[in-house]
Amino acid sequence: MSRRVRIATRLSGIKPSGIRRLFDLAQGDPDVISLGVGEPDFVSPSHVLEAAKQAMDEGKTHYTPNAGILELREGLAKKAKKDYGLLYDPQSEVLVTAGGTEAIFLALTALINPGDEVLVPNPGFVCYEPNILMAGGVPVSMPLCEENSFRLNANVVTSLITDRSRVMILNFPNNPTGSVLSYDSIAGLAKLAVERDLIVISDEVYEKILYDNVKHHCLATFRGMRDRTIVVNSFSKTYAMTGFRVGYALGPKELIASMLKCHQYVAACTNAPAQYAAVAALEGPQTFTENMVQEFDRRRHLLHSRLDEIEGFQCLLPQGAFYAFANVKEFGLSSEKFADYLFDKEKVVTVAGSSFGEHGEGYLRFSYATAYDKVREALDRIENAVKTFN
Ligand SMILES: Cc1ncc(COP(=O)(O)O)c(C=O)c1O
């Protein structure tokens, strides 16, 4: 008989992501409509695909510098200057990673000593808490409440800071709630970070997916923040390039150097053809993203207005990303049970709010990165499911 495999205790408290659960169940059934997974349903721009193919044809299929090809790092530094007036040295302050996901892992690994506390939005992106635990840190939840339009309340955040607090993770536009922060709110949090000597990991992967002329403010532009912020970003959402796995981190050179040390031993480098594709995405026309956001906007209004009409649902109009986070407490079930009910009854996949932390309980996340007609049909089905709910 084989010996039982003993798994490291570091991983024992980490559960698989709740996002994939219903999605996996639904695989292979053409009648299922998924409002579950968070990735654009658009094909990556054709010039991006061409650049990846060309890179392969030219034999650019080898290791690249650990930090990423210089051309891409230069392009990212140029983007930071153009979008936000921020100066980063492409040689030492820009790191290309396997998606924003790896950048978050590297930043936490570089910063956290055992027992250090990390302030993290709750509900929040599913990777944060497991990554904090893997780095030996202690997650401290910063609640995002519906009463406050799922924004952070600076007084509450202040009350959560202790002598062990070291890092704060921010994510606006936000997954799973679609909320954004005003300039003044970010300024308040930045001031707090400076006063309490916190490093901020600012996850800005949805920076370009904003509605109603709302503007994105990069955290590193606030007073005193450039040298205490790791800006995490990605090509996944902006250019519908999730499968390419290209993300990046911008930050002060000591921190980027430590992240690079870890990246070098974990991934060596990001996929080479994908890096050339990313250069093409940066250099090419940006109309792809604008058109995609326009289409998301149409779906956002459809989803929000229809959900709001269905008895028992309450839904704020999201201002960014491609998620709506609807209150379903009236149904009296846990969010997981209610997501199961919609799936069993009408084959609609949603994500239980509790997958994003305990403050997400009582909510369902709906992704509208799904074709307009499918969103409409999913809503018809949900309406039916609710009519027969008892
Ligand atoms: C808030 C947030 N950050 C980071 C990511 C990571 O994306 P990727 O690793 O594809 O760049 C996601 C993906 O869903 C996300 O929602």
PDBQT file of the ligand as one rigid body, heavy atoms in Angstrom, charges set to zero:
ROOT
HETATM    1  C1  LIG A 401      -9.164  41.919  -9.332  1.00  0.00    +0.000 C 
HETATM    2  C2  LIG A 401      -8.352  40.998 -10.158  1.00  0.00    +0.000 A 
HETATM    3  N1  LIG A 401      -7.017  41.065 -10.083  1.00  0.00    +0.000 NA
HETATM    4  C3  LIG A 401      -6.225  40.266 -10.791  1.00  0.00    +0.000 A 
HETATM    5  C4  LIG A 401      -6.770  39.327 -11.644  1.00  0.00    +0.000 A 
HETATM    6  C5  LIG A 401      -5.808  38.445 -12.342  1.00  0.00    +0.000 C 
HETATM    7  O1  LIG A 401      -5.898  38.413 -13.687  1.00  0.00    +0.000 OA
HETATM    8  P1  LIG A 401      -4.705  37.828 -14.576  1.00  0.00    +0.000 P 
HETATM    9  O2  LIG A 401      -3.891  36.936 -13.727  1.00  0.00    +0.000 OA
HETATM   10  O3  LIG A 401      -5.390  37.096 -15.683  1.00  0.00    +0.000 OA
HETATM   11  O4  LIG A 401      -3.938  39.007 -15.039  1.00  0.00    +0.000 OA
HETATM   12  C6  LIG A 401      -8.154  39.196 -11.750  1.00  0.00    +0.000 A 
HETATM   13  C7  LIG A 401      -8.763  38.160 -12.592  1.00  0.00    +0.000 C 
HETATM   14  O5  LIG A 401      -9.934  37.854 -12.529  1.00  0.00    +0.000 OA
HETATM   15  C8  LIG A 401      -8.975  40.066 -10.992  1.00  0.00    +0.000 A 
HETATM   16  O6  LIG A 401     -10.309  40.020 -11.055  1.00  0.00    +0.000 OA
ENDROOT
TORSDOF 0
